[in-house]
Amino acid sequence: MDRIRIKGGARLKGEIAISGAKNAALPLMAASLLSDKPLALTNMPWLADIAFMADILRSLGVEASYARGPRLGDGGRLELSAANIASTTADYDIVRKMRASFLVLGPLVARMGHAKVSLPGGCAIGARPVDLHLKAIEALGAMVELAEGYVVVTAPDGLKGARIEFPIVSVGATENTLMAAALADGETVLINAAREPEIDDLGHCLIAMGAKISGLGTSRIVVEGVKSLGDAEHSVLPDRIETGTYAMAVAIAGGEVELVNTRGSLIGAVIPLLESIGTEIVETNRGLAIHRNGVRPVAADISTSPFPGFPTDLQAQFMALMATASGVSHIKETIFENRFMHVPELARMGADIKVEGDMATVTGVDRLKGAPVMATDLRASVSLVLAGLAAEGETIVNRVYHLDRGFERLEEKLSGVGAEIERQSA
């Protein structure tokens, strides 16, 4: 099993190309099921989760072929064709590997009138039930049954437009419902819809395929169903979590790095926060220029919240940054339970962190110390890499398969700007 070795203390200088967003690419791939015409996705990252979703789609009869970009950071091209759907069953053995695979449910029911999809269960950062997905599909006129760990959904007469109000903001439920509504008969209105940029990206791809959607970027999305969708080519938006992660890498290690192929609007809440702790961020014609001198960052408080608030997927990285800050910071996690599992590993590196319920109190230390640590989930694993960049001595991050789910060639991107980091085969 691979691991990553980091020797801390190097300042970062150069440029990092931001990859396409994994969290946008996965629902876009599922959207291919809505049409018998081809869908081409450009600026596609190649990650373990993308490969898992491609396997799921192939098991349903979708043809999928990927061509990698010529250089590090250049997005690839994924061509999908669901002309012949051979199965409407997504088996447990594949779905269990990745929760986002549940996104095939809405498109399958909308186009084929039935679907059988394994319940994905919980995950390392806490249970994320799919009841909001199912209630929305029911509101569109489908019948839902649970049988032997599977969700069986039928709509023999097709889906019907409806007014659907989500009791809480859910990105996945918004995506599933948006795709299902694209082929429903009549108008569907989504109230309290998620506003994440990935929702906007999915909506624009569906519009390119022929869907009629208004209200993207707001909490009220209106979909006028159409009888069929056509072919399209769509470029995946830049990864905002990767953008924020590398910005924090510069903030924790010091230096000057330009993040190219991205934009500040994707991480709006993060920019003023990083500026408040002593990091300079300037918009360029290619992306964002990040600079921090050798002065320790200043402690700051955050509370995670849905977009446009501070994203939960950057909470662990910010905690690593605050572990080296001057002062005391408070980090409140409001989205997922069990998302402080990186705390004991950061403590192995000398971080001073106390957790009570959903609040972590971080007292910054002068210098973290390198240590062997264990990744527990995707975002926790990259927080340990960031801590290693600032730590004295050597840090070994084990179980980096978590990283490969969401960060494309991370060690190559960081070593390209001067970090002493390498992947090792254990």
Secondary structure as the mmCIF struct_conf table of DSSP 4:
data_model
#
loop_
_struct_conf.conf_type_id
_struct_conf.id
_struct_conf.beg_label_comp_id
_struct_conf.beg_label_asym_id
_struct_conf.beg_label_seq_id
_struct_conf.end_label_comp_id
_struct_conf.end_label_asym_id
_struct_conf.end_label_seq_id
STRN STRN1 ASP A 2 LYS A 7
HELX_LH_PP_P HELX_LH_PP_P1 ALA A 10 ARG A 11
STRN STRN2 LEU A 12 ALA A 17
HELX_LH_PP_P HELX_LH_PP_P2 ILE A 18 SER A 19
STRN STRN3 GLY A 20 GLY A 20
HELX_LH_PP_P HELX_LH_PP_P3 ALA A 21 ALA A 21
HELX_RH_AL_P HELX_RH_AL_P1 LYS A 22 ALA A 31
HELX_RH_3T_P HELX_RH_3T_P1 SER A 32 LEU A 34
BEND BEND1 ASP A 36 LYS A 37
STRN STRN4 LEU A 39 MET A 44
HELX_RH_AL_P HELX_RH_AL_P2 ALA A 48 SER A 59
TURN_TY1_P TURN_TY1_P1 LEU A 60 GLY A 61
STRN STRN5 GLU A 63 ALA A 67
BEND BEND2 PRO A 70 ARG A 71
TURN_TY1_P TURN_TY1_P2 LEU A 72 GLY A 73
STRN STRN6 GLY A 76 SER A 81
BEND BEND3 ALA A 83 ASN A 84
STRN STRN7 THR A 89 ALA A 90
HELX_RH_AL_P HELX_RH_AL_P3 TYR A 92 VAL A 95
TURN_TY1_P TURN_TY1_P3 ARG A 96 LYS A 97
HELX_RH_3T_P HELX_RH_3T_P2 ARG A 99 VAL A 104
HELX_RH_AL_P HELX_RH_AL_P4 LEU A 105 MET A 112
BEND BEND4 GLY A 113 GLY A 113
STRN STRN8 HIS A 114 SER A 118
TURN_TY1_P TURN_TY1_P4 ALA A 124 ILE A 125
HELX_RH_AL_P HELX_RH_AL_P5 ASP A 131 ALA A 139
TURN_TY1_P TURN_TY1_P5 LEU A 140 GLY A 141
STRN STRN9 MET A 143 ALA A 147
TURN_TY1_P TURN_TY1_P6 GLU A 148 GLY A 149
STRN STRN10 TYR A 150 THR A 154
TURN_TY1_P TURN_TY1_P7 PRO A 156 ASP A 157
STRN STRN11 LYS A 160 LYS A 160
STRN STRN12 ARG A 163 GLU A 165
BEND BEND5 PRO A 167 ILE A 168
HELX_RH_AL_P HELX_RH_AL_P6 VAL A 171 ALA A 182
TURN_TY1_P TURN_TY1_P8 LEU A 183 LEU A 183
BEND BEND6 ALA A 184 ALA A 184
STRN STRN13 ASP A 185 ASP A 185
BEND BEND7 GLY A 186 GLY A 186
STRN STRN14 GLU A 187 ILE A 191
BEND BEND8 ASN A 192 ASN A 192
HELX_RH_AL_P HELX_RH_AL_P7 PRO A 197 ALA A 208
TURN_TY1_P TURN_TY1_P9 MET A 209 GLY A 210
STRN STRN15 LYS A 212 SER A 214
TURN_TY1_P TURN_TY1_P10 LEU A 216 GLY A 217
BEND BEND9 THR A 218 SER A 219
STRN STRN16 ARG A 220 GLU A 224
BEND BEND10 LYS A 227 LYS A 227
STRN STRN17 ALA A 232 SER A 235
HELX_LH_PP_P HELX_LH_PP_P4 VAL A 236 LEU A 237
STRN STRN18 PRO A 238 PRO A 238
HELX_RH_AL_P HELX_RH_AL_P8 ARG A 240 ALA A 253
STRN STRN19 GLY A 255 VAL A 260
BEND BEND11 ASN A 261 ASN A 261
HELX_RH_3T_P HELX_RH_3T_P3 GLY A 264 ILE A 267
TURN_TY1_P TURN_TY1_P11 GLY A 268 ALA A 269
HELX_RH_AL_P HELX_RH_AL_P9 VAL A 270 SER A 276
TURN_TY1_P TURN_TY1_P12 ILE A 277 GLY A 278
STRN STRN20 GLU A 280 GLU A 283
BEND BEND12 ASN A 285 ARG A 286
STRN STRN21 GLY A 287 ARG A 292
BEND BEND13 GLY A 294 VAL A 295
HELX_LH_PP_P HELX_LH_PP_P5 ARG A 296 PRO A 297
STRN STRN22 VAL A 298 VAL A 298
HELX_LH_PP_P HELX_LH_PP_P6 ALA A 299 ALA A 299
STRN STRN23 ILE A 302 SER A 303
STRN STRN24 THR A 304 THR A 304
BEND BEND14 PRO A 306 PRO A 306
TURN_TY1_P TURN_TY1_P13 PHE A 307 PRO A 308
BEND BEND15 GLY A 309 GLY A 309
STRN STRN25 PHE A 310 PHE A 310
HELX_RH_3T_P HELX_RH_3T_P4 THR A 312 LEU A 314
HELX_RH_AL_P HELX_RH_AL_P10 GLN A 315 MET A 322
TURN_TY1_P TURN_TY1_P14 ALA A 323 THR A 324
BEND BEND16 ALA A 325 ALA A 325
STRN STRN26 SER A 326 SER A 326
BEND BEND17 GLY A 327 GLY A 327
STRN STRN27 VAL A 328 LYS A 332
BEND BEND18 ILE A 335 ILE A 335
TURN_TY1_P TURN_TY1_P15 GLU A 337 HIS A 342
HELX_RH_AL_P HELX_RH_AL_P11 VAL A 343 ARG A 348
TURN_TY1_P TURN_TY1_P16 MET A 349 GLY A 350
STRN STRN28 ASP A 352 GLU A 356
TURN_TY1_P TURN_TY1_P17 GLY A 357 ASP A 358
STRN STRN29 MET A 359 THR A 363
BEND BEND19 ASP A 366 ASP A 366
STRN STRN30 LYS A 369 LYS A 369
STRN STRN31 PRO A 372 MET A 374
BEND BEND20 ASP A 377 ASP A 377
HELX_RH_AL_P HELX_RH_AL_P12 LEU A 378 ALA A 390
BEND BEND21 ALA A 391 ALA A 391
STRN STRN32 GLU A 392 GLU A 392
BEND BEND22 GLY A 393 GLY A 393
STRN STRN33 GLU A 394 ASN A 398
TURN_TY1_P TURN_TY1_P18 VAL A 400 VAL A 400
HELX_RH_AL_P HELX_RH_AL_P13 TYR A 401 ASP A 404
TURN_TY1_P TURN_TY1_P19 ARG A 405 GLY A 406
TURN_TY1_P TURN_TY1_P20 GLU A 408 ARG A 409
HELX_RH_AL_P HELX_RH_AL_P14 LEU A 410 SER A 415
TURN_TY1_P TURN_TY1_P21 GLY A 416 GLY A 418
STRN STRN34 GLU A 420 SER A 425
#
